[in-house]
Amino acid sequence: MNGLGNDFLVLDARREPLRLSPEAIMKLADRATGIGFDQMVTMEPSEAGATAFMRIDNADGTEVSACGNATRCIGWLLMQEEGSKAVTIQTRAGLLRAFDGDAPEWITVDMGTPRFGWAEIPLAEPFADTRAIELQIGPIDAPILHSPSVVNVGNPHAIFWVDDVQAYDLEKIGPMLEHHPMFPERANISLVQVTGEGSLIQRVWERGAGITRACGTGACAAAVSAARTKRTGRTVRVTLPGGDLVIEWRASDDHILMTGPVATDFVGELDLDTLAFRVVDTPQAAE
Ligand SMILES: N[C@H](CCC[C@H](N)C(=O)O)C(=O)O
């Protein structure tokens, strides 16, 4: 499945346990020799009374706690299965509610509340006593990027404010910042350009996945940071390479509502011994 081109291998392990090794995940994620995806998402039974538990692994085999676009996809799958208009998904970052949006396959997920505390991002100790983030790369007197906004929306994000998101070699600077010692759990890195009181353009270098066509948690992090720094209002249309997401950082309870499309590229069967994948159905093509 995919959300604005941010693509996922969705495994259904609700009937029997299934856990692939990081090596197997990396092999399947490889776009040259495997199925190719940004994240692998495994649906498992929930012990917290949710409709399902959603386990998220990045393409590099690391397990993480949040994935916005995938949460919309799983929400849509579960609502289709149950014939319901809302479901609860358990993640390592907490319980998330997914709702049927006002247009077919436009799904809204309540991503919970953002966290700004240094230890919640998390940031490494030596940086926790500085007032602003003096993270920069490039010459000290002419930094390429500096002074990011940092926020945790179930996963760590650093937002760099720029005049033109296309003016940077994100392939090169993304990994440098993802692995910066300031981020003990690494970070998702965004370039964000404010284009109006309610609109942003964003490019993302994702932790453990690289440049993706869209990043749901990234859009949430960008919209919240833009509102918090008075660059925009609390409802923002975020334009990513793969398309738009609408983010509302609700004033009444600080919850972040993310709305956007979902799509199923194909349905298949995975041989767990050989990791061979066989396409069984291509619903989108069928339309
Ligand atoms: N790379 C992210 C996880 C996936 C985020 C992105 N696919 C989204 O839609 O939120 C991380 O390591 O936290």
The ligand as an SDF file (V2000), in Angstrom:
LIG
                    3D

 13 12  0  0  0  0  0  0  0  0999 V2000
   11.1810    6.8490    9.1390 N   0  0  0  0  0  0  0  0  0  0  0  0
   10.2690    7.1030   10.2700 C   0  0  0  0  0  0  0  0  0  0  0  0
    9.1050    6.1070   10.2740 C   0  0  0  0  0  0  0  0  0  0  0  0
    8.1760    6.2910    9.1210 C   0  0  0  0  0  0  0  0  0  0  0  0
    7.6830    7.6860    9.0070 C   0  0  0  0  0  0  0  0  0  0  0  0
    6.9380    8.0080    7.7320 C   0  0  0  0  0  0  0  0  0  0  0  0
    6.8930    6.9520    6.7450 N   0  0  0  0  0  0  0  0  0  0  0  0
    5.5500    8.4700    8.0630 C   0  0  0  0  0  0  0  0  0  0  0  0
    4.6410    8.3570    7.2140 O   0  0  0  0  0  0  0  0  0  0  0  0
    5.3600    8.9740    9.1760 O   0  0  0  0  0  0  0  0  0  0  0  0
   11.0310    6.9310   11.5710 C   0  0  0  0  0  0  0  0  0  0  0  0
   12.0650    6.2820   11.5820 O   0  0  0  0  0  0  0  0  0  0  0  0
   10.5510    7.4780   12.5700 O   0  0  0  0  0  0  0  0  0  0  0  0
  1  2  1  0
  2  3  1  0
  2 11  1  0
  3  4  1  0
  4  5  1  0
  5  6  1  0
  6  7  1  0
  6  8  1  0
  8  9  2  0
  8 10  1  0
 11 12  2  0
 11 13  1  0
M  END
$$$$
